Amino acid sequence: MWMKKKYILNVDDEQYGALVAQQGDDTEIAIDNGPLHPMNHWPVLQGKAMSIHHAGRMHLVHVTGLDNKGNVAVTLNGRPIKMTVMDELRAQALESLGDSVGSGTINADIPGLIVNIKVHEGQVVHQGDPIIVVEAMKMQNELCAAVGGTVTSIPVEVNQAVNPGDVLVVIDPEPGG
C-alpha cells in the first residue's frame, strides 16, 4: 500500500505543493498536482548528502534542518537554495492563525485525538517549541507554540477526542515572546 503525504515547499520565495508517495523502498513525487514521477535516492558523502535521480536527471542535494519551523539549509548541485518544508496540515494551521499568531492559544483545526502532550502547566516555552501532538486522518501532527511564554492551561488529556476550535493549550505570552 502506498503511503502518501502532502507538503508545502517555499523555495526561493515561491510556494509549491508536493505529494510524496512511498511503498517499501519505492518513492514517487508530484509537484503542484502534476503526475507522480519515480524518485530514486542514495545517501552519499557518509550520509551527509543525497544523490537523487528524478525526471531523468541526477542531482546532489545537501539538506540541514535549521529549526522546528520548517527552515532548512539546502544546496542543490552546489547552489544554495532558501527553503522551508512543512507538511500540509501544519502549513494550513499557520495560515489559519493569520493575525491571531500572538494570542498563545492553540486550537484544534480538524477532528482528531490527542496522542502526546509535551508540556505542563507553568512551563516556560519558546516560539516554535513542540507543544502537543494530535492524530488526524491517521497522521500525527505536532503543533508548536506560536509565541513564547508560560503554559497556563491544558484543558485536554491524552487519548481525548477533539473537534475543530477546541482549545488544546493556552500560553500566556511574554512581552516580545
SVG drawing of the C-alpha trace seen along z (x, -y; Angstrom):
<svg xmlns="http://www.w3.org/2000/svg" viewBox="-16 -43 48 45">
<polyline fill="none" stroke="black" stroke-width="0.4" points="0.0,0.0 1.3,-3.4 1.7,-5.9 1.1,-9.5 1.9,-12.7 1.5,-16.3 4.0,-19.1 4.2,-22.8 7.6,-23.9 8.7,-27.5 11.7,-27.7 13.4,-31.0 10.2,-32.8 7.9,-30.7 5.4,-28.2 4.9,-24.7 2.8,-21.8 4.4,-18.4 3.0,-14.9 5.4,-12.2 4.2,-8.6 6.2,-5.7 5.8,-2.0 8.8,0.0 11.9,-1.4 10.0,-3.0 9.4,-6.7 7.4,-8.9 6.9,-12.6 4.4,-15.0 4.8,-18.8 1.8,-21.2 -0.8,-18.4 1.3,-17.1 1.8,-13.4 3.8,-11.2 7.3,-10.5 9.7,-7.9 12.5,-9.3 15.5,-7.2 17.8,-8.4 21.0,-7.2 23.0,-8.5 26.5,-9.8 29.4,-11.5 29.0,-9.4 25.3,-10.2 25.8,-14.0 24.1,-14.3 21.7,-12.6 22.1,-11.7 18.7,-11.9 17.6,-10.6 14.3,-12.4 12.7,-13.0 15.7,-11.7 18.3,-13.9 20.8,-13.3 21.1,-15.8 23.3,-16.2 21.4,-17.5 22.6,-18.6 19.8,-19.3 20.4,-20.5 17.5,-21.3 17.8,-24.8 14.8,-24.8 11.5,-23.2 9.6,-25.7 10.4,-24.0 13.5,-26.1 16.3,-24.1 19.6,-24.9 19.7,-23.3 22.3,-23.1 21.2,-21.6 24.1,-20.7 26.3,-23.2 23.8,-26.1 22.3,-27.3 18.5,-27.4 16.4,-29.3 13.7,-26.7 11.1,-25.8 9.3,-22.5 6.1,-21.8 3.5,-19.1 0.3,-20.4 -1.6,-20.4 1.0,-22.4 1.1,-25.0 -2.7,-25.3 -2.7,-25.7 -0.1,-28.5 -2.0,-30.2 -5.3,-30.0 -3.7,-31.7 -3.5,-35.0 -3.5,-37.9 -4.0,-35.7 -0.4,-34.5 0.4,-36.4 -2.6,-35.0 -0.9,-32.0 -4.0,-29.8 -3.5,-26.5 -6.8,-25.2 -7.7,-22.0 -8.0,-22.7 -9.7,-19.4 -11.2,-16.5 -8.5,-14.4 -7.2,-12.5 -4.6,-13.8 -1.7,-11.4 1.0,-13.3 1.2,-16.5 4.8,-17.7 4.4,-20.5 2.9,-21.0 1.2,-23.9 3.6,-26.5 6.3,-25.5 8.0,-28.3 8.1,-27.7 9.6,-29.5 8.1,-30.3 8.3,-27.2 8.6,-24.7 6.7,-21.5 3.6,-21.6 1.1,-18.9 0.6,-16.0 -2.8,-15.4 -3.6,-12.4 -5.9,-13.2 -6.6,-11.2 -4.1,-8.5 -1.3,-11.2 0.4,-12.6 0.7,-16.3 3.0,-18.2 1.6,-21.6 4.1,-24.2 4.0,-27.4 3.2,-30.5 4.5,-32.7 7.0,-32.3 5.5,-32.5 4.2,-30.4 1.7,-27.5 -1.3,-28.5 -3.9,-25.8 -4.1,-22.4 -7.8,-21.6 -7.3,-18.3 -5.6,-15.0 -4.0,-12.1 -6.5,-9.9 -9.1,-12.6 -11.0,-13.3 -11.1,-16.9 -13.1,-18.9 -12.2,-22.0 -12.0,-25.0 -11.4,-23.1 -8.8,-24.8 -5.8,-22.4 -3.2,-24.6 -3.1,-28.2 0.2,-30.1 0.4,-33.5 2.7,-35.4 5.8,-37.1 6.4,-40.6 8.2,-40.2 7.5,-36.4"/>
</svg>
